Amino acid sequence: MNQTPHPGNVGPKESDVISPARLDDVAALLQTHLAAEADAGFPVLSLCPSSDIIRFLDYFATLRESDRKALLHAHARVAAGTFFLTVPGVLDQVRELATSDPALLRGRAAMQSALYTMGLRHGALRMTKQCLNDAMTMAMMAETRARLDFTPRDDPPAVLVPDPDFTKIIPAKAPLLRKLIDPAFKQMFATGKIKRPGGETVHSGIFEGTAIHVAIDYATRFYQIRYGVSIPDDTKTLYARDLSYDGLFAGRGGWDYLTEENAERSIALLCDCVARTVRLRNAVRALL
């Protein structure tokens, strides 16, 4: 999601540094949060209408306890680094971790494999509906599936889509989502909004004493919406731009499992995810 930098949200001055010990403290804070969500059975994440998150949760369920801890630890380390990307050296550390950590590499390879990409369960709803309505695509899919040594999952998560018949699912469109998001954000925090070229709207206001900007992109190619929370910081202590709660785990802030049936509940969840993101950022800042 492209977003013009906000004044005061350009991260630490080049002369600023963050010690390895302080970065460890931030990672420990985030890992505690991620572990609590996992230990509770992912009460928030499981409701996110995102195929990225569905793949993550399905993969996570297959892991041993030690591998689960290793994966959450790695995600926490990456998430900690993203708050300090403008501090010299931190970006390189994040890249190194993301491209070399065994738990992250295993997870990425698994979630990009046929097991997590060939089933209707793991695809974006709009794309799935298009495939189901195209005879040539369905014929090619059947030919590909015939060569697999497993049966792809076609069952959507019941918590998101109660009726497993994809032909009956109606993906939510932008006008409905705007109609729900605008008043929800206005009630929660927004005192103004700016529409940007290309289908993005930035809502600005104060939430629990923190000035925030939440960008919603309705025109992405793969998602129905993509959200990102940005928080200006005049002290230039933290870099907080385009953050998303599900992005702490494996998502990218993109939601593609929105239906007319689950839209209202999902937008309420979106508000909750924004709130959680802001509170986590403020908890990180309190450590500094």
C-alpha positions in Angstrom: 0.0 0.0 0.0 1.7 3.2 -1.1 1.2 6.1 1.3 2.8 9.5 1.5 5.0 9.7 4.6 3.4 11.7 7.3 5.3 14.5 9.1 7.1 13.1 12.1 6.8 9.5 10.8 10.1 9.1 9.1 11.7 7.1 11.8 14.7 7.7 14.0 17.4 10.2 13.0 20.4 8.6 11.4 22.4 9.3 14.5 20.0 7.3 16.7 20.7 3.7 17.5 18.9 0.9 19.2 21.0 -1.5 21.3 20.7 -5.3 20.6 19.4 -5.7 24.2 16.6 -3.1 23.6 15.7 -4.8 20.4 15.6 -8.1 22.3 13.2 -6.5 24.8 10.9 -5.4 22.0 11.0 -8.9 20.4 10.2 -10.5 23.8 7.2 -8.2 24.2 5.8 -9.1 20.8 6.5 -12.8 21.2 4.5 -12.8 24.5 1.6 -11.3 22.6 1.9 -13.7 19.7 2.1 -16.7 22.0 -0.9 -15.5 24.0 -3.0 -15.4 20.8 -1.7 -18.8 19.7 -2.3 -20.4 23.2 -5.9 -19.1 23.2 -6.6 -20.8 19.8 -6.2 -17.7 17.7 -9.5 -16.0 18.6 -8.7 -12.9 16.6 -6.7 -14.3 13.8 -9.1 -17.1 12.9 -11.8 -14.4 12.2 -9.6 -12.5 9.8 -11.1 -12.9 6.3 -7.7 -13.5 4.7 -6.4 -16.5 2.6 -2.9 -15.6 3.9 -4.0 -16.2 7.4 -6.0 -19.3 6.5 -2.8 -20.9 5.1 -0.8 -19.8 8.1 -3.3 -21.3 10.6 -3.6 -24.5 8.7 0.2 -24.8 8.5 0.6 -23.9 12.2 -1.8 -26.6 13.2 0.5 -29.3 11.7 3.5 -28.2 13.8 5.0 -29.7 16.9 5.1 -27.4 20.0 8.8 -26.7 19.6 8.4 -25.8 16.0 5.4 -23.5 16.8 7.5 -21.7 19.4 10.4 -21.3 16.9 8.1 -19.9 14.3 6.5 -17.4 16.6 9.9 -16.4 17.9 11.1 -15.6 14.4 8.0 -13.6 13.5 8.4 -11.6 16.7 12.0 -10.8 15.8 11.0 -9.7 12.3 8.1 -7.6 13.7 10.4 -6.0 16.3 12.8 -4.9 13.6 10.1 -3.3 11.5 9.6 -0.7 14.1 13.3 0.5 13.6 13.8 0.1 9.9 15.4 3.6 9.6 18.0 2.8 12.3 21.3 2.0 10.5 21.8 -1.8 10.3 18.3 -2.9 11.4 16.9 -3.3 7.9 19.8 -5.6 7.0 19.2 -7.6 10.2 15.5 -8.0 9.3 16.3 -9.1 5.7 18.9 -11.5 7.0 16.5 -13.0 9.5 13.6 -13.2 6.9 15.8 -15.0 4.4 17.8 -17.3 6.6 15.7 -18.3 9.7 14.9 -22.1 9.4 11.4 -21.7 10.9 10.5 -18.9 8.5 12.0 -20.7 5.5 10.1 -23.9 6.3 6.8 -22.0 6.8 7.2 -20.0 3.6 8.0 -23.1 1.5 5.1 -25.0 3.0 2.6 -22.3 2.5 3.7 -21.8 -1.2 3.5 -25.5 -1.8 0.6 -27.3 -3.7 -0.8 -28.4 -0.3 -1.7 -24.8 0.6 -2.4 -23.4 -2.9 -4.3 -26.0 -4.9 -7.5 -26.1 -2.8 -10.4 -23.7 -3.1 -10.1 -23.2 0.7 -6.8 -21.3 0.3 -7.7 -19.0 -2.6 -9.1 -15.5 -2.7 -12.9 -15.6 -3.0 -13.1 -13.4 -6.0 -10.6 -15.4 -7.9 -12.2 -18.7 -6.8 -15.6 -17.5 -8.1 -14.0 -16.5 -11.4 -12.4 -19.9 -11.7 -15.7 -21.7 -10.9 -17.4 -19.8 -13.7 -14.8 -20.5 -16.3 -15.1 -24.0 -18.0 -11.5 -23.9 -19.4 -10.0 -23.0 -16.0 -11.9 -25.7 -14.3 -10.8 -28.3 -16.9 -7.1 -27.2 -16.4 -7.6 -27.4 -12.6 -9.0 -30.9 -12.9 -6.1 -32.0 -15.0 -3.5 -30.6 -12.6 -5.3 -32.1 -9.6 -5.3 -35.5 -11.2 -1.5 -35.5 -11.0 -1.4 -34.7 -7.2 -0.8 -37.4 -4.6 -3.2 -35.7 -2.2 -6.7 -34.3 -2.3 -6.7 -30.5 -2.1 -9.0 -28.9 0.5 -12.0 -27.2 -0.8 -13.8 -26.6 2.5 -13.8 -22.9 3.5 -13.3 -22.2 7.2 -16.8 -22.5 8.7 -16.1 -19.5 11.0 -15.8 -17.3 7.9 -18.1 -19.0 5.4 -20.7 -21.3 7.1 -22.0 -22.7 3.7 -19.2 -24.8 2.1 -20.8 -24.4 -1.4 -18.6 -21.8 -3.1 -21.2 -21.2 -5.8 -23.5 -19.7 -3.2 -20.9 -17.3 -1.8 -21.2 -13.6 -2.7 -17.9 -11.7 -2.3 -18.4 -8.3 -0.7 -17.7 -5.4 -3.1 -16.1 -2.1 -2.4 -19.4 0.0 -2.1 -20.6 -2.2 0.7 -17.3 -2.2 2.5 -17.0 1.6 2.3 -20.5 1.9 3.6 -19.4 -0.2 6.7 -15.9 1.2 7.2 -16.6 4.9 7.0 -19.0 5.1 9.9 -17.2 2.5 11.9 -13.9 4.5 11.7 -15.7 7.7 12.3 -17.2 6.3 15.5 -13.8 4.8 16.6 -11.3 7.6 15.8 -11.6 9.3 12.4 -12.2 13.0 12.2 -11.2 13.3 8.5 -10.4 11.3 5.5 -8.5 11.8 2.2 -9.2 9.8 -1.0 -6.1 9.2 -3.0 -5.8 8.3 -6.7 -6.1 4.6 -7.3 -8.8 3.6 -4.8 -7.1 4.3 -1.5 -8.7 6.2 1.4 -6.7 7.5 4.4 -8.7 8.0 7.6 -7.1 10.2 10.2 -7.9 11.0 13.9 -7.0 10.2 17.5 -7.4 6.8 19.1 -6.7 6.5 22.9 -4.6 9.7 22.7 -2.6 8.6 19.7 -2.7 10.3 16.4 -3.2 7.7 13.7 -3.7 7.3 10.0 -5.4 4.2 8.6 -5.2 3.6 4.9 -7.7 1.4 3.2 -7.0 0.3 -0.4 -10.1 -0.9 -2.2 -8.5 -1.4 -5.6 -5.8 -4.0 -5.1 -5.5 -6.7 -7.7 -5.6 -9.6 -5.2 -7.4 -8.3 -2.2 -10.9 -6.9 -1.6 -9.3 -4.4 0.9 -5.8 -3.9 2.3 -5.3 -1.9 5.4 -2.3 -0.3 7.1 -1.9 1.8 10.3 0.6 4.6 10.3 1.5 6.6 13.5 3.4 9.9 13.3 6.1 10.3 16.0 7.6 13.7 16.4 10.4 12.2 18.6 11.5 10.1 15.6 11.8 7.2 18.0 9.7 4.6 16.1 9.0 3.9 12.4 5.3 3.0 12.3 3.9 2.9 8.8 1.5 0.5 7.1 1.3 -1.8 10.1 -1.3 -4.5 10.4 -2.2 -6.8 13.2 -2.4 -9.9 11.1 0.9 -8.9 9.5 2.6 -9.7 12.8 2.0 -13.4 12.0 1.9 -14.1 8.3 -0.6 -11.7 6.6 0.0 -8.6 4.6 -2.9 -6.6 5.8 -4.9 -7.9 2.8 -8.3 -9.3 3.2 -9.8 -11.4 0.4 -12.4 -13.6 2.2 -15.0 -10.9 2.7 -18.5 -11.9 1.9 -21.8 -10.1 2.0 -22.7 -12.3 5.0 -19.5 -11.8 7.0 -18.8 -8.2 6.0 -20.3 -6.4 9.0 -18.6 -8.7 11.5 -15.3 -8.4 9.6 -15.3 -4.6 9.7 -15.9 -4.7 13.4 -12.9 -7.0 13.5 -11.0 -4.5 11.4 -11.6 -1.9 14.0 -10.3 -4.3 16.7 -7.2 -5.1 14.6 -6.5 -1.3 14.3 -6.9 -0.9 18.0 -4.6 -3.8 18.8 -2.0 -2.5 16.4 -1.9 0.9 18.0 -1.7 -0.5 21.5 1.1 -2.8 20.5 3.0 0.1 19.0 2.5 2.2 22.1 3.6 -0.8 24.3 6.8 -0.9 22.2 7.4 2.8 22.6 6.9 2.5 26.4 10.0 0.2 26.4 12.2 2.8 24.9 
